[in-house]
Amino acid sequence: MTNSIFQFGQKLPEYEVPVLNERAVRAGAGILFFLAIVCFMNAWLMGNFQPTRVFVVAFLVDFAIRIFINPLYAPSLIVGQWFVRAQLPDYVGAPQKRFAWAIGFVLALAMLYLVVLNNVVGPINLMVCALCLILLFFESAFGICLGCKIYNQFNKEKAKLCPGAVCEMLAGQKSRTNLAQVLILAGFTLVIGGVAQWIYSKGIQNPVQVPQVSTALPPAPVDPAEIERCQVPDFAKAMGHEAQWKLHNNCK
């Protein structure tokens, strides 16, 4: 086995391509997904973009280390490797992972430009965030590397040593869902749907809160420039996110 500081993947004699520990990769993706969803919800519900800006920089640095130096030294993978240190490594091919992480790196660059440097609030960065979350979620929850699937569309030499051996698996070897499982899932969905309908039909309200004595000061004079600044743009109205847009832009 040969290893150096600047390399992508471990070179093990039993594998023909450089490899990565899939267990550590999934753990790292789960860590990033958790942090990303916390930052996303802070921005979406509270209009606080500061955690998102910090996370974008951290995400970009982490992926830069993965791609240009060595995945072994990426902070998220160091933590992920520590969590799975007692588990037997599951080695997968590194080349397709590099391609997939390059997609994440480009998305991080876009978010750096939009959110950190230019403070852009709109549907573009929302879609970029959503795409990052989807990629991280599929990687961590299902072990499905969507970027790796795109890799096969642009490379003559197909990916090797894929997670779950999906690259080498034959069609007849794939696990199937039987009729009993489908019926159980359908029944579960119907029961929960009925419970939800019953709860909503009851119209149960939030707990009653004790009214607070108002100590508010008289309203300040209305600034015409502020009124113009807080005009909700058409794209936010079309998405039904007028309230969120006002919250994000500190408008009442």
C-alpha positions in Angstrom: 0.0 0.0 0.0 1.4 3.4 -1.0 0.1 6.7 0.4 1.2 10.3 0.2 -0.2 13.6 1.4 -1.4 14.7 -2.1 -3.4 11.9 -3.6 -7.0 11.0 -4.1 -8.0 7.6 -2.6 -6.0 4.9 -1.1 -4.0 2.5 -3.3 -4.4 -1.0 -2.0 -2.8 -4.0 -3.8 -6.1 -6.0 -3.9 -7.9 -3.3 -5.9 -7.1 -2.0 -9.4 -8.3 1.5 -8.8 -7.8 3.9 -5.8 -10.4 3.4 -3.2 -12.3 5.2 -0.4 -14.0 3.9 2.7 -17.7 4.1 1.8 -18.7 4.0 5.5 -16.7 7.1 6.3 -17.9 8.8 3.1 -21.6 8.2 4.1 -20.9 9.3 7.6 -19.3 12.5 6.4 -22.3 13.2 4.1 -24.6 12.7 7.0 -22.7 15.2 9.1 -22.8 17.8 6.3 -26.5 17.1 5.6 -27.4 17.7 9.3 -25.4 21.0 9.4 -26.8 22.1 6.1 -30.5 21.5 7.0 -30.0 23.4 10.3 -28.6 26.3 8.4 -31.2 26.1 5.7 -34.1 26.1 8.2 -32.5 29.1 10.0 -32.6 31.0 6.8 -36.0 29.8 5.6 -37.9 30.2 8.9 -36.1 32.9 10.7 -34.5 34.9 8.0 -31.1 34.4 9.6 -28.5 33.8 6.8 -25.4 34.0 8.9 -25.2 30.3 9.7 -25.7 29.6 6.0 -22.8 31.8 5.1 -20.5 30.2 7.6 -21.5 26.7 6.4 -21.0 27.6 2.8 -17.4 28.6 3.5 -16.8 25.5 5.6 -18.3 23.3 2.9 -16.2 24.8 0.2 -13.0 24.3 2.2 -13.9 20.8 3.1 -14.5 19.8 -0.6 -11.4 21.7 -1.7 -9.3 19.5 0.6 -11.1 16.4 -0.6 -10.5 17.1 -4.3 -7.2 18.9 -4.4 -5.3 17.5 -1.5 -6.5 14.2 0.0 -9.9 13.0 1.3 -8.2 11.6 4.4 -7.6 15.2 5.6 -11.1 16.6 4.9 -12.6 17.6 8.3 -16.0 16.0 7.7 -14.4 12.7 6.6 -12.1 12.8 9.6 -15.1 13.0 11.9 -17.0 10.5 9.9 -14.1 8.0 10.0 -13.9 8.4 13.7 -17.6 7.5 14.1 -17.2 4.3 12.0 -13.8 3.4 13.3 -15.1 0.1 14.8 -16.7 -1.0 11.5 -15.1 -3.0 8.8 -14.2 -0.7 5.9 -16.3 -1.0 2.7 -14.0 0.1 -0.1 -15.4 1.7 -3.3 -13.8 3.2 -6.3 -12.4 6.8 -5.9 -12.5 8.2 -9.4 -16.3 8.4 -9.6 -16.4 10.0 -6.1 -14.0 12.7 -7.3 -16.4 13.6 -10.1 -19.3 13.6 -7.8 -17.5 15.8 -5.3 -16.5 18.2 -8.1 -20.2 18.8 -8.6 -20.5 19.7 -4.9 -17.5 22.0 -5.2 -19.0 23.9 -8.1 -22.3 24.2 -6.2 -20.4 25.5 -3.2 -18.6 28.1 -5.4 -22.0 29.3 -6.7 -23.3 29.6 -3.1 -20.2 31.5 -2.1 -20.8 34.0 -4.9 -24.5 34.3 -4.3 -25.0 34.2 -0.5 -21.6 35.1 1.0 -20.2 37.7 -1.4 -23.4 39.2 -2.8 -26.1 38.6 -0.2 -28.5 37.4 -2.9 -31.9 36.3 -1.7 -34.1 34.5 -4.4 -35.0 31.3 -6.1 -31.6 30.7 -7.6 -29.8 30.1 -4.3 -32.8 28.3 -3.0 -32.6 25.8 -5.8 -28.8 25.4 -5.4 -29.3 24.7 -1.6 -32.0 22.2 -2.4 -29.8 20.4 -4.9 -27.0 20.2 -2.3 -29.4 18.8 0.3 -30.7 16.2 -2.1 -27.2 15.0 -3.1 -26.1 14.8 0.6 -29.4 13.1 1.7 -29.2 10.3 -1.0 -25.5 9.7 -0.2 -26.0 9.5 3.6 -29.5 7.8 3.8 -29.4 5.4 0.9 -25.7 5.1 -0.1 -26.7 6.3 -3.6 -24.2 8.6 -5.2 -26.2 10.6 -7.8 -23.0 12.3 -9.0 -21.4 8.9 -9.6 -24.4 8.0 -11.9 -23.7 11.1 -13.9 -20.0 10.1 -14.0 -21.0 7.0 -16.1 -22.7 9.2 -18.6 -19.5 11.2 -19.4 -16.8 8.5 -19.1 -16.1 5.7 -21.5 -14.5 3.7 -18.6 -17.4 3.0 -16.3 -17.2 3.3 -12.5 -15.8 0.3 -10.7 -16.3 -0.9 -7.1 -19.6 1.0 -6.6 -21.4 1.1 -3.2 -23.5 -2.0 -2.7 -21.7 -3.6 -5.7 -24.3 -2.1 -8.0 -21.8 -1.8 -10.8 -21.2 -5.5 -10.9 -24.7 -6.7 -9.9 -26.9 -8.4 -12.4 -30.5 -7.5 -12.9 -31.7 -10.8 -11.4 -29.7 -10.2 -8.2 -31.5 -7.1 -7.2 -33.8 -7.3 -4.2 -37.5 -6.9 -5.0 -40.5 -5.7 -3.1 -43.2 -8.3 -2.7 -47.0 -7.9 -2.7 -47.3 -8.2 1.1 -44.9 -5.3 1.6 -46.8 -3.2 -0.9 -50.1 -3.9 0.9 -48.6 -3.1 4.3 -47.2 0.2 3.0 -50.5 1.1 1.4 -52.4 0.2 4.6 -50.0 2.3 6.7 -50.4 5.3 4.4 -54.2 5.0 4.6 -54.2 4.8 8.4 -51.9 7.7 8.9 -53.9 9.7 6.3 -57.1 9.0 8.3 -55.4 10.0 11.5 -54.2 13.2 10.0 -57.7 14.0 8.6 -59.3 13.3 12.0 -56.7 15.6 13.8 -57.2 18.4 11.3 -61.1 18.1 11.5 -60.9 18.5 15.2 -59.4 21.9 14.7 -57.1 21.6 17.8 -55.4 24.9 18.3 -52.1 25.7 19.8 -52.0 26.2 23.6 -53.6 29.4 24.8 -51.0 31.9 25.8 -51.4 34.6 28.5 -51.9 37.9 26.8 -49.0 40.3 27.3 -49.4 43.9 28.3 -48.3 46.0 25.3 -45.4 48.3 26.0 -44.8 49.2 22.4 -43.7 52.7 21.5 -45.7 54.8 19.0 -45.0 53.7 15.4 -42.1 55.5 13.7 -42.8 57.7 10.6 -43.1 55.7 7.4 -40.1 56.0 5.1 -41.2 55.9 1.4 -37.8 54.4 0.5 -38.3 51.6 3.0 -41.8 50.9 1.5 -40.2 50.6 -1.9 -37.5 48.3 -0.7 -40.0 46.0 1.0 -42.1 45.6 -2.1 -42.4 41.8 -2.5 -41.0 40.7 -6.0 -43.1 38.8 -8.4 -41.1 35.6 -8.1 -41.8 35.4 -4.3 -45.5 36.0 -4.9 -45.6 33.3 -7.6 -44.0 30.8 -5.1 -46.4 31.8 -2.3 -43.4 32.9 -0.2 -44.3 36.6 0.5 -44.1 36.2 4.3 -40.7 34.4 4.0 -39.3 37.0 1.7 -40.3 39.8 4.0 -38.8 37.9 6.9 -35.5 37.4 5.0 -35.3 41.0 4.1 -36.3 42.3 7.6 -39.5 43.8 6.3 -42.7 44.1 8.2 
